[in-house]
Amino acid sequence: MSVFDFTSLTPDLIIDGLESVDFTVDSGLLALNSYENRVYQFHDDNMVKFVTKFYRPQRWSDAQLREEHHFGFELQDQEIPVIAPLKIKGESLFTHQGYQFAVYPCRGGRIFEVDNLDQLEWMGRFVGRMHAVGAQKPFIHRPKFTVDEMLYQAKDIIANSGFVPSYLHTAFFTILDVVITEAVKQYQPKHQIRLHGDCHAGNILWREGEGPHFVDLDDCRTGPAIQDLWMMLSGDRQQQLLQLDTMLSGYEEFFKFENDQLILIESLRTMRVVNYMAWLCKRWQDPAFPRNFPWFESDKYWEQQILMLKEQMSALQQPPLTLLPAY
């Protein structure tokens, strides 16, 4: 089975897989928004809704997926609202016809509002509680945030993909090399813990009266704590300072934040944007990608990436955010 191969993942195969772990599917399969994996909502014969995730083949080992699941169980045991998979006869990871899959309870909610200070303070408490658990022991099998994977290897993937138009090749890779060099210089994390890893608004659902919950630990990794905070910042520098101060007022009720991590924000942002381009290159053989990202093959996209990288270089050269002293 190819790393990109979801072609044999038919509705019948999915239903057979669910029935193999004692689920009765009494509805159609509703495809949910996911590109990396294949995720479907269904209900059983008692009209209870569930979500099943069929993982991208060969992306994670069984040990890595079980470690993700166990992290979710640890968080749930501390009453931290993370949607962890269901255990069936003591197991949460299953295999059918070569596909790894899990089943989750279905939880709804609305999108977290990144500009809502009340919600940001609540999120700060939530992430602080999560990090207090994450710091208790290390991941053994899950990867770390590294410049090797997310900058150097990502650059090689882009370079070998053939997507960058020839007339933009020199301009693109010249600025990319400059940005990578500066980001590598700045990315010197002192302390790393188990993280959510992909803590953006799309992975946070808000329920009235209950607050936030995470619906996806698929990218959990080891890294600096600021990784789970910076993606919730938006707007200009003053707005980001207010947002960060608001989040940390809740965060530090449960876990100490080290201010020297603030210099890591722009290097982590660089790792994310470069790795995103590489991710699209790697996944292009999956028919879902050309269908949903048609602009990726256009010259205009790569022209825009050159401008984006120049802006990112400027951001890397700015002083890091500095929190106001507490009185």
C-alpha positions as CSV (number, residue, x, y, z in Angstrom):
1,M,0.0,0.0,0.0
2,S,1.4,3.4,-1.0
3,V,1.8,6.1,1.5
4,F,-0.8,8.1,-0.5
5,D,-3.1,5.2,-1.2
6,F,-6.7,5.7,0.0
7,T,-8.1,4.4,-3.2
8,S,-9.2,1.1,-1.8
9,L,-10.8,2.7,1.3
10,T,-14.4,2.2,0.1
11,P,-17.6,2.7,2.2
12,D,-18.0,-1.1,2.4
13,L,-14.5,-1.5,3.7
14,I,-15.1,1.2,6.4
15,I,-18.4,-0.3,7.5
16,D,-16.8,-3.8,7.6
17,G,-14.0,-2.4,9.7
18,L,-16.5,-0.8,12.1
19,E,-18.5,-4.0,12.3
20,S,-15.3,-6.0,13.1
21,V,-15.2,-4.1,16.4
22,D,-18.9,-4.5,17.2
23,F,-20.3,-1.3,15.8
24,T,-23.6,-1.5,13.9
25,V,-23.7,1.3,11.3
26,D,-27.3,2.3,10.8
27,S,-26.7,5.4,8.6
28,G,-24.6,6.5,5.7
29,L,-21.0,7.7,6.2
30,L,-20.8,11.5,6.4
31,A,-17.3,12.6,5.3
32,L,-15.9,15.3,7.6
33,N,-13.3,17.9,6.7
34,S,-9.9,16.2,6.8
35,Y,-7.1,15.9,4.3
36,E,-4.4,14.1,6.1
37,N,-6.7,11.3,7.2
38,R,-10.2,10.1,6.3
39,V,-12.8,11.0,8.9
40,Y,-16.5,10.0,8.8
41,Q,-19.5,10.5,11.1
42,F,-22.1,7.8,11.4
43,H,-24.7,6.6,13.9
44,D,-25.5,3.2,15.2
45,D,-28.8,1.4,15.6
46,N,-29.4,3.3,18.8
47,M,-29.1,6.6,16.9
48,V,-25.9,7.4,18.8
49,K,-23.5,9.4,16.7
50,F,-19.8,8.5,16.4
51,V,-16.8,9.6,14.4
52,T,-14.3,7.2,12.9
53,K,-10.8,8.1,11.7
54,F,-9.0,6.0,9.2
55,Y,-5.3,7.1,9.4
56,R,-3.2,7.9,6.4
57,P,-1.3,4.6,5.6
58,Q,2.3,4.5,6.8
59,R,2.3,7.9,8.4
60,W,2.4,6.8,12.0
61,S,3.4,3.5,13.5
62,D,1.1,1.6,15.8
63,A,3.3,2.6,18.7
64,Q,3.0,6.3,17.8
65,L,-0.7,6.2,17.4
66,R,-1.2,4.3,20.7
67,E,1.0,7.0,22.4
68,E,-1.2,9.7,21.0
69,H,-4.3,7.8,22.3
70,H,-2.7,7.3,25.7
71,F,-1.9,11.0,26.0
72,G,-5.6,11.7,25.3
73,F,-6.6,9.3,28.0
74,E,-4.2,10.9,30.5
75,L,-5.8,14.3,29.8
76,Q,-9.3,12.9,30.2
77,D,-8.3,11.3,33.5
78,Q,-7.5,14.9,34.7
79,E,-10.9,16.1,33.4
80,I,-9.3,18.1,30.6
81,P,-11.8,18.3,27.8
82,V,-10.0,16.4,25.0
83,I,-11.9,14.0,22.7
84,A,-10.0,10.8,23.1
85,P,-10.9,7.6,21.2
86,L,-13.2,5.0,22.6
87,K,-11.7,1.8,24.1
88,I,-13.3,-1.4,22.9
89,K,-12.3,-4.5,24.9
90,G,-9.3,-2.5,26.2
91,E,-8.1,-1.4,22.8
92,S,-8.4,2.0,21.0
93,L,-6.4,1.3,17.8
94,F,-7.7,-1.2,15.2
95,T,-6.7,-2.5,11.9
96,H,-8.8,-3.6,8.9
97,Q,-7.5,-4.6,5.5
98,G,-4.2,-2.8,6.3
99,Y,-5.8,0.4,7.5
100,Q,-5.4,1.7,11.0
101,F,-8.5,3.3,12.5
102,A,-10.1,4.5,15.7
103,V,-13.6,5.5,16.8
104,Y,-14.5,8.6,18.7
105,P,-17.6,10.0,20.4
106,C,-19.2,12.7,18.3
107,R,-19.0,16.2,20.0
108,G,-20.3,19.3,18.4
109,G,-19.5,23.0,19.1
110,R,-18.7,26.3,17.4
111,I,-15.4,27.7,16.4
112,F,-13.2,29.2,19.1
113,E,-13.1,33.0,18.6
114,V,-9.4,34.0,18.6
115,D,-10.2,37.7,19.3
116,N,-12.4,37.0,22.3
117,L,-10.4,37.8,25.4
118,D,-12.7,35.9,27.7
119,Q,-12.3,32.8,25.6
120,L,-8.5,33.4,25.3
121,E,-8.1,33.4,29.1
122,W,-10.2,30.2,29.3
123,M,-8.0,28.7,26.6
124,G,-4.9,29.7,28.6
125,R,-6.2,27.8,31.6
126,F,-7.0,24.8,29.4
127,V,-3.5,24.7,27.8
128,G,-1.8,25.3,31.1
129,R,-3.6,22.3,32.6
130,M,-2.7,20.2,29.5
131,H,1.0,21.2,29.7
132,A,1.0,20.3,33.4
133,V,0.1,16.8,32.4
134,G,2.4,16.9,29.3
135,A,5.4,17.8,31.5
136,Q,5.0,14.8,33.8
137,K,6.7,12.3,31.4
138,P,8.2,12.3,27.9
139,F,6.9,10.8,24.6
140,I,8.9,7.8,23.6
141,H,7.6,7.2,20.1
142,R,6.2,10.5,18.9
143,P,8.6,12.9,17.1
144,K,9.9,16.3,18.2
145,F,9.7,19.7,16.5
146,T,13.0,19.8,14.8
147,V,14.6,22.1,12.2
148,D,15.9,19.1,10.4
149,E,12.5,17.7,9.6
150,M,10.5,21.0,9.3
151,L,13.1,23.1,7.5
152,Y,15.9,21.2,5.9
153,Q,14.0,18.1,4.9
154,A,11.0,20.3,4.0
155,K,13.2,22.4,1.7
156,D,14.5,19.2,0.0
157,I,11.0,18.0,-0.6
158,I,10.0,21.3,-2.2
159,A,13.2,21.4,-4.3
160,N,12.7,17.8,-5.6
161,S,9.0,18.2,-6.3
162,G,9.2,20.2,-9.5
163,F,6.4,22.6,-8.4
164,V,8.5,25.8,-8.2
165,P,8.4,27.4,-11.7
166,S,11.8,27.5,-13.3
167,Y,11.8,31.3,-13.7
168,L,11.1,31.7,-10.0
169,H,13.6,29.0,-8.8
170,T,16.5,31.3,-8.0
171,A,14.4,34.0,-6.2
172,F,12.4,31.4,-4.2
173,F,15.2,29.3,-3.0
174,T,17.5,32.3,-2.3
175,I,15.0,33.8,0.2
176,L,14.0,30.4,1.5
177,D,17.7,29.7,2.4
178,V,18.0,33.0,4.1
179,V,14.8,32.5,6.1
180,I,15.9,28.9,7.1
181,T,19.3,30.1,8.3
182,E,17.8,32.8,10.5
183,A,15.1,30.5,11.9
184,V,17.6,27.8,12.7
185,K,19.7,30.4,14.6
186,Q,16.7,31.4,16.7
187,Y,15.2,28.0,17.4
188,Q,17.1,27.0,20.5
189,P,14.5,25.6,22.9
190,K,15.7,25.0,26.4
191,H,12.8,22.9,27.8
192,Q,10.4,20.7,25.8
193,I,7.3,18.8,26.9
194,R,4.5,16.8,25.3
195,L,2.2,19.1,23.4
196,H,-1.0,19.2,21.4
197,G,1.2,20.3,18.6
198,D,-1.4,21.8,16.2
199,C,-3.3,24.2,18.5
200,H,-5.2,26.4,16.1
201,A,-8.8,27.6,16.1
202,G,-9.9,24.8,13.7
203,N,-9.0,22.1,16.3
204,I,-10.8,23.8,19.1
205,L,-14.6,23.7,19.5
206,W,-16.5,25.8,22.0
207,R,-19.6,24.6,23.8
208,E,-21.8,27.0,25.6
209,G,-21.5,26.6,29.4
210,E,-18.7,24.1,29.0
211,G,-15.9,26.1,27.2
212,P,-13.3,24.6,24.9
213,H,-12.4,21.1,23.9
214,F,-9.9,19.7,21.5
215,V,-11.0,17.3,18.8
216,D,-7.7,16.3,17.4
217,L,-4.3,15.1,18.9
218,D,-3.1,13.8,15.5
219,D,-0.1,16.0,15.5
220,C,1.0,15.8,19.1
221,R,4.7,16.0,19.5
222,T,7.5,17.0,21.9
223,G,8.4,20.7,21.8
224,P,8.5,24.1,23.6
225,A,5.3,25.1,25.4
226,I,4.9,28.3,23.2
227,Q,4.0,26.1,20.3
228,D,0.6,25.5,21.8
229,L,0.0,29.2,22.3
230,W,1.4,31.2,19.4
231,M,-1.1,30.1,16.8
232,M,-3.9,31.7,18.8
233,L,-2.3,35.1,18.4
234,S,-3.6,37.4,15.7
235,G,-3.5,41.1,14.6
236,D,-0.7,43.6,15.1
237,R,2.0,43.5,17.7
238,Q,0.0,45.4,20.4
239,Q,-3.0,43.1,19.9
240,Q,-0.8,40.0,20.1
241,L,0.7,41.3,23.4
242,L,-2.7,41.8,24.9
243,Q,-3.9,38.4,23.7
244,L,-0.7,36.7,25.0
245,D,-0.9,38.4,28.4
246,T,-4.6,37.4,28.6
247,M,-3.8,33.7,27.9
248,L,-0.9,33.6,30.2
249,S,-3.0,35.0,33.1
250,G,-5.0,31.8,32.9
251,Y,-2.1,29.5,31.8
252,E,0.1,30.3,34.8
253,E,-2.6,29.3,37.3
254,F,-1.6,25.7,36.3
255,F,1.9,25.8,34.7
256,K,4.8,28.2,34.7
257,F,5.6,30.0,31.5
258,E,9.2,30.7,30.7
259,N,9.4,34.1,29.0
260,D,12.6,33.2,27.1
261,Q,10.4,31.1,24.9
262,L,9.0,34.2,23.2
263,I,12.0,34.4,20.9
264,L,10.9,31.0,19.4
265,I,7.6,32.2,18.0
266,E,8.8,33.4,14.6
267,S,11.1,30.4,14.1
268,L,8.2,28.1,14.9
269,R,6.0,30.1,12.4
270,T,8.7,29.7,9.8
271,M,8.8,25.9,10.4
272,R,5.0,25.8,10.0
273,V,4.9,27.7,6.7
274,V,7.8,25.9,5.1
275,N,6.5,22.5,6.2
276,Y,3.0,23.4,4.9
277,M,4.5,23.9,1.4
278,A,6.4,20.6,1.7
279,W,3.2,18.8,2.9
280,L,1.3,19.9,-0.2
281,C,4.2,18.6,-2.4
282,K,4.3,15.3,-0.5
283,R,0.5,14.7,-0.7
284,W,-0.1,15.8,-4.3
285,Q,-0.6,12.2,-5.5
286,D,-3.6,12.0,-3.3
287,P,-6.6,13.0,-5.5
288,A,-8.1,15.0,-2.7
289,F,-5.2,17.5,-2.9
290,P,-5.4,18.7,-6.5
291,R,-9.2,18.9,-6.0
292,N,-9.0,21.1,-2.9
293,F,-5.8,23.0,-3.5
294,P,-5.9,23.8,-7.2
295,W,-4.0,27.1,-6.7
296,F,-0.9,25.2,-5.5
297,E,0.2,24.5,-9.1
298,S,-0.1,28.1,-10.3
299,D,2.8,30.5,-10.8
300,K,0.9,33.1,-8.8
301,Y,1.0,30.9,-5.7
302,W,4.8,30.6,-5.8
303,E,5.2,34.4,-6.5
304,Q,3.1,34.9,-3.3
305,Q,5.3,32.5,-1.4
306,I,8.4,34.6,-2.2
307,L,6.7,37.7,-0.8
308,M,5.5,35.7,2.2
309,L,9.0,34.5,2.9
310,K,10.4,38.1,2.6
311,E,7.8,39.2,5.2
312,Q,8.7,36.3,7.4
313,M,12.3,37.3,7.2
314,S,11.3,40.7,8.4
315,A,9.4,39.2,11.3
316,L,12.4,37.1,12.3
317,Q,14.5,40.3,12.4
318,Q,12.1,42.1,14.7
319,P,12.6,41.9,18.5
320,P,10.5,39.2,20.1
321,L,7.3,40.0,21.9
322,T,8.1,41.2,25.4
323,L,5.5,40.8,28.2
324,L,4.8,43.8,30.4
325,P,6.1,43.3,34.0
326,A,3.5,42.4,36.6
327,Y,2.9,44.8,39.4
